[in-house]
Structure formats: structure tokens, C-alpha cells
């Protein structure tokens, strides 16, 4: 089905070029007022209401006859309209309108002009529109969404099923704010924020329009360079082994440029260990007429970045004038191959638009890199052989070798070819290769090419790189060199796209009626897919592979929030991440022994070896001269049960008995042993877990946290069931684990006793107390907590110690428990706990983990309108940097939670029992959710609509 049911046309510049008549009318008025008026100022009037245009024209000048001036301009305009006829329809309009109406797709005009009806009648097309909305019906002008919202309402079509055709930036902003698909007509610098852009409607039919919308639902686009570190993060690319932040090829002031590889850890102060920034392989240096291509040099046009989520290709386009006589068009493309996890490629296409250009371009490798000022790499050797460079470096503390090999090719051609080749195009032969010469500097081998181009000529530089570490190869340099067996751009792109298509075939979530949600969901899925370890013994850190936040350490975020996507769509990757935990059981056992306990205690933050790497002290966020004690590594214990829960969910989804026999059972059983050594029996007859931290980290050193106690009890019961299953399926393995883990009859009995006698939470009117004493804390200032203008977390406002004494929540533990273990809540308890804890939670600036899960619980509690609000908090978190910290990296848990919010929340998939069921709760306007998931080893494809669902 089409992802739209109505098309709303702007009038000026889309249906007819009355923009020129408006320009002439404003020119006449400007002349009357003796005000200079030119095309550049006139372009700012596009799509803007008459009164706002007058304000722009007056530029602060004070006049007393505003209404008279507006009427005078309109009189000039109406007079110019007298010669309008059907001949003034823009190319393609009549044909597209005819096909849309024949196909049953509704049409409308959405214009701020008060003369729209007059214009349409003069053009002879007024009857081809079901609805005409013009300035006489509006109280607000574009970019306010009112004009398009009214059109959708009159058409009786939900906004998410409408396409807007616009030629003005204000109109595009209006359409996006209305929650509609936006197609921009005109230059990228004016309409580039639209989902898709085209020069005009000439040659555009329904099939082409549908294709534009489909393609646009896969592209994240940004115009300009504002908030550089945020852009670096959201334009991160990767392939499950390597990543590259969206930093520029030429380097830009203030960048936090980085490329990471799973498994390449090195020691550092405070945070103990981190993934190493790889040698800079993406850099390109360009000089035109002796001027270096750099943000501080020459005149820059609008920078456009586009991330194609379907193929993982990042494109950056810019027009640059190194001097007054020369104009250059530059297109940079890059991707990390999903076909070969060691390969990355960059292509620069340069075309001379005007003038003559002496070109000098250099591409190479650079080991002089650091992690925010901390250097990790020592240079071992570097070589060159023709058009191939190599570099070998080694981490300073861990001694891991990292090799890079790069092939650089330079081609020159004539003609206007400065656009990317179709991604599925078969390889082409290169044209007129130029000679490159070797440039040698310590740690910086490079190849330099020089040529002179005239107007219309194009230079293409292609740089293919292989990066390999000792973590995946005994001889990384040899493997890097041999991996460069294919360096043709089109071949690499084609192979990459084939694998991406296969991945998306099971991982995609397709939405109808929700343009903003569609892009956000695909973006967040993409960020997890590019970070999931493809070949390394690794897992996904809290900030994925996209930034320096949390130094890539692995938290419970992975198993509880990110892993379900992989468990149900890419089980091989889920297994790899659970294997990461199993291979680090020795570290977990070491931590338990250090605390004087038996069993295994997984670290709160894990890295290379599975030992605890949570910092003990960090600088205070508001006063760096003060240190803050970090207690999570000592007393946030629930991660054991979280990992056990993930093992069970993977097993249920995959039916992978081999995993449970070889690894899963050992994880579940030995981490259960830790609980019986930790819970203490007291005089009241209950076992207690005192001095802990639950998921809500606003409260430290609490007793009997409801989430922790309940999930521990569940974990102990799971251990009993797991051992029974193991005994029936492989008695030998069961006996081996009994012996190795010290599980005798007494220990089994203790699991049962502790699970049934862990201290239950106090309960008041069906509300479970988050931890003992929570009900007695200072109540939340609800007005402050829900203040729309608040820009800090409640903890920042009150202070760490002070917040600990209030009921303010970083995230709602009891609701998290209701999500993971829904079977222990009655319907009445679920609703009561949601009503109580939701308003006490700092959804806006507390934990990024919370909103997506709150959306799911809200759905189950019968609060779909709340669920939608929570969903969009998660959906906007990274794309719009709502917490002002995305420069540190993607919020991986929020990304995984967003997938869960759609699938487990709005679609209503429930896999908590032995079978699965679906109870949809689609938001208003959503007409379809389509996704795939695995259960019991079977892949199901589900389409959910407001009336029900279908399964194949």
C-alpha cells in the first residue's frame, strides 16, 4: 500500500510560479518606500505570510500604515494576476493531479495566500482539488503547521498519511511540524530539510512520488554545521566491527573525531579502560589554487549531510569558493562494509563549476591520534607499495597491535558527473588514472596527487582501507593487506548493500501514518545494528560505538534494553553478546570472591576481561574540584538477574538448546549462587538485601529495593527450573555444573527458601513501595517536575544528597519490574503503580532508559496517550539532542527501548508466557505496524492495524 492517501500542494512555486509575481509586487512596494529589494531578500519571502514579509521588508523601520501597505502590495499582485492562464501551470502539475485523482488519492491546496482561489480559477484547475485552504482561513502563517493541519482535517485524512509538496523552507518546516511527509521542490539549501527533494514536478508521476517517500523514509538529512559534536554522533556509521563518527574528512575545529573497533582496549586513568581511537583513516587534505579546503578558508555554501539508513552510506555535499574566480562542488561519501567487517571506503567527487582549479589532494593514514587528549598508540612501522599504504601501531598498555592498509586512487573525467552512482549499479571501469606520489612522515604515510581542472571537469578520489587488530587475527598486517583485494567503489557498495538488505529484511519496523516515528525508529535500529559485534568477542557499550561516553563499558543496558531487538530479529548477534558474558564468568567470580561471597557477580561496568571497571571516584558535574563517590560498581547488584533474564528470553526466542547447555545454564546457576550468599536472614523471618541501588540511581544505599528483591526471587526460581531441565536433557552436564559450581541438595533448597522469603515491599492502595522508606520521603514538586521550561535534571536542581531524600525518580523501578515480570502484577496493581510512579519520574532529564519502557507500561495500563508522549521522548532523544549530551554518543538503551516500545507496546506483542500473543494499542493516526520476530526458533512476520493483525 502507498504510505500516503492525500497530497497537499503549496500554490506559489509548486502549481504556478506566482512567486515571481509576488516578487514584482513587493519590488513595487519597496520602490514606493525607497527600500532596497533584491532576489536574495525576496527568497526569504517564500512561503511566508504577507504581514511577516512586510516585517522583513521594513527591517525594523517604524510605520503607522501597516494595513494600507499590505493592501497596496496585494493590489499590485492582483493586477499582475490578470494575465494568468492555464499556460502558467508549472510542468508536470496537470499530469500528476490527473493520476492522483484517478488513483483515489485526495488532493488539496495549502497556501497562505489570500488570493489562492482567484489564482486557481485563472489557471483552470480549482476543481481538481478536493480542498482549498488559503490565507482567509488561517490565524497563523507558515512555518506554523496550521495550514496543513486544516487541510488534512477537511480531507478526513490523518496527517501521517499526507504528502506536502513545497518550495519554501518555511513550508517544509510547517509540513514536518504537522507530522506529514514533505517533498521539497527547489535547491537543497532551501528545501533540504524535506524527506525528499526534486527540482520540480516535471516528469513526476505517482510511482515516482511513492518512490521519493519510500526513499525519504530511510534518510536522515541535516543542513548546516550547528552543534558539530551532535552531528558527529548521529552521523556515525559502522558495520558491527568498526565505527566512524560523522567527523569531516578535512578536520573541523571542535571535532571529537574518532573511529573505534570492538576489542581494542587500553588502560586509562579514572575510567580504567576504553576502546582506542584507531589511526585516522578517513582523512583527506585538499588544496585548490593554493587554498586549503577548511572551514576557515574560502566561502562555503550550505553543507548537506545525508545518512542512508538502508545502506549505511553517509554523504556530505558542499559548494566552496576558494577564491572569487573559482567555484567547486564537492561530494564526500563513506561507508563501512557490512560484507567485509575490516573494510571502509571513502570517495570524494570534485567538480569545477566555475573557473580554473589547480588541485592538490592527499590521502593517507595517521597514527597521531588520541582519546580526548589521552594517547594510546605507539607507532611500529609504515610502508608503501604503489598506490597502497600500510601502518602498524600498538596500544601502549595492553600491547594490542592494530594494522591499517589503504589504497588510494585518483581519476579525472570530463562532464557533470559529481553525483553518487546508483548503489546497486554494477562496477564500471575507471577513467584516466592519475599518478600519485608517496609522502612520508613519521606515523603519517600518504599519497599525493596534483592536476589542473577547468570548468565542467571532475576529479574522483577513492580511498579503500582495511583495519585489523590482534584481537581477531594473529598477523593483523598481513590480513589488512590481503583484505584490499577489492578496491572498486561500485563493487564494494554493491556487496555492502546486499548484506544490508538481508539484515533489514528481519530487523525493519514499517509504519504507515507516522512519518516522524518511522524515521526515528529506523534511525535507532540502525545505530544498534552498526554496533552489534559481528566477529569480535565483545558486546555493545552504553553509548554503542558512537562516542566516548562511558568509555564503551557494557552495562545492564545491553541485556535489558538492546538485546531484545537482536534476540527476536538477529539471534546470532544476540548469542554472541551473551557469549561475551559467559566468557567473562571468571571476572564475575573474582568480584564475588573479593566481596566474600560465592558464585558470580557480574560487574556493573564490564570491558575487556569482565572485571569491574566502574570508576570509584569522578569529578562533580558542577564543581570539578570536588570528587563524587560512585557506588554503582559496589552495590547496584541487579545486573546478575538482568543477564539471567536475557538468557531465558534468548532461549525462548531461538530454541537454541545448545546455548543453554553450554553457556546459559552456567550463567543462570552461578549468578543465582551469589544471591544466596548475599541475602541475609533476619529476625523477622525474611531475607533482606540491604544497602543496594536499584535502577533508580537518584536513590543510593537503600534497603529491600522492590525491583531487586522481586527479580532476585524470580532468578532463584529460574535456577531451580534450569537445573531440572538440564538434568533431563544432559545429566552429564548437570552433574558437571553441580560439581564445578558447588550446587548440592542444600544449595538447591536454599534457592527455594530465599526466593520465597525475600522481604516483600510495603503496599498502599495496591502501590508497591519502591524501597523501604520511600513513602516517607519528601514528596515531589510536581509543578517543577513537569515544568516545560526545565533544562536540568531534578538531581542537578536539588543536588545529589538532597535528591536522595525526595521521591524524585531517575527512572521508575516498580514500573520497570512490571515490564520485565508482568505476571506478578494484577491489572489493578499495574494501573495503580503507573498512576503513582509516572508523575514522580524525571522523564525529561533523568535516565534515558526510562521513557521507552514507560511507554510500554502505559500501553498495558490503558494510557495510550501517555504512551505516545513517552515514545516521542525516546524517539527525539538523540536525533534532536533533547538532553544536550548526544555529543558523548548514542543512548543505546533508549534506541533498543524504542524498538520495544513499538513492538511490545503499540503492537502489543507479549512473549512472557510459553506462547506469544498480540494486543494492539496503535496511537491515533497510525494505520499499520509491520515487523518480524522470532519465537521458539520460528520467524513470524506480523502486520498490526487498528482492527487486528495478520501473521505469516
VENJOTA-V718584 format. One line per field, one symbol per residue. phi: phi as a letter, one per 30 degrees, with the letter a starting at -180 (. if undefined). psi: psi as a letter, one per 20 degrees, with the letter a starting at -180 (. if undefined). burial: 1 if it has 9 or more other C-alpha atoms within 8 Angstrom, else 0. Layout:
phi->???
psi->???
burial->???
This chain:
phi->.ddbbabccdcdicdbcdeddddddddddddechcdbbdddddddeicdeddddddddhjdcbccedddddddddedddddecdaddcddejddddedddddcicdbacbbdddcededddddibeddcdbbcbddcccbcddddeedddeddddibdedcccccbcbedddddddddicdbccckdedcbddddbbbdaddiccddddddedddddcbcbbcjbdhedddeddcdcabibcbbdddddcibeidcdabbbejccbdadidiaaddddedccdbcbbbhicddaecbiccdddccbcdddbiccbbbacbcdadcbbbcbbcbaacdddbdccbbbbcccbddbjbbdcbbbbabbcdbbchjcdcccdcaabbbicccbbbbbddcdiddbcbbbcbbbbbbcjcbdbddedcddecddchdcdccdccbeibdabcbbabbcejdbcbccbcbcbbbddbadbddddddddddbbdeddddddddedeeddddccdccccjbeddedddddddeddddcdddbddabcdechccacehhidccdedddcddeedecbbdddddddddedddcddddddddddcibcibbdddbcbdciddbdddbbdddcbddcccdccedcbccdeedddddddddddddchdddddddbeddddddddeddddcdcdbddicdbcchbbdedddbchcchdeddddddedddddedddddddddcadddddddeddciccdddeddedddddbdedddbbhicddeadjdecdddddddddcddcdbbddddddjddddeccddcdadedddddddbddccdddddddddeddedccdddbdddddedddddddeddibdddedddeddddcecdchdcibdedkdddddddddedddddcddidbcdcdccbbbdbddejdcabbacacbhicdccbbcbeclabbb
psi->qqjqiqpppqfpiggqlihhhgghghggghhhjlpppahghhhiipjqqgghghggghliqpqilghhgghgghggghhhihjqahijpqpigggggghghhjjpqqqpnqipijgggghhhikjhijphqopaiijqiqrqjqjgghggggghikpqhijqppoqjqghhghggghikrppppoaqhihjiirhqqqgajpjoagggggggggghjjppqpprjqmghghggikprrkigqrprlrqhiqppiqmqqpqppinqqqrqfigqrqpprpoiiqpppppkippoqhjqappapppppoohhijpppppqppohriipppppopqqqppihoiipqqpppoppohpaqpopppppbqoimrrnlipphpppgrqrqndjpqqpprpqhgikpppqpppppqpqprqrnkkqqqphjqqqqqqpmqqpqqpppqojmprppqqrpqrpiqqppppopqppqrihiphnhgghgghikipjpghgggghghgggggghhiiqopqpjmgghgggghghgghhhiipphiqnraprhkckiaipjkjqpaihghhghhhghhihmhhhggghhhgggikhhhhhggghhjkrrbpoqqhpqdgijrpjpqhqrqphiniiqqppoihigjniihghghgghggggghhhknhhghghggggggghhhhhhhigppprhiiqpqnqmrpahnjioqlrplpggggghgggghhhgghghggghhhnhghghghgghjloahggghhgggghijppqqqpoljpppgrpighirpqpnhgghjphjpjqrhhhghqggghhjrjppgqoghhhghghmhijprhggggghghghgijpmhgjcpihggghhgghgghjkmhhgghggghgghigghjlhjkjihirqnhhhghhgghhggifghkpokhahrqrpnqmpqphpippprqqppkjpppppoprhibqqp.
burial->0011111111111111111011111111111000101000010011111000111011000000000011011101110110011101111110011111100011111111101110111111110111111110010011111111111110101111111111111111111111111111110001111111110110011100110111111111111000011111111111111111111001110010011111111111001111111111101111110011110011010111111111111111111111000111111111111100111111111111111111111111111111100001111001010011111111110001111111111111100001000010000000001101010000111111110011111111111111111111100110111011001011111111101110110111111111111111111111111111110111111111111111111111111111111111111011111111110111111111100011111111111001111111111100000010011110111111111111111111111100111011111111111111101000000111101111111111111111111111111111110110011001101110110010100011011101101111100001111111010010010000100001001110001101111111111111111110110010001111110111011110111111111111111110110111111111111100100001111111111111111111111111010001010111101111111111111001111111001000
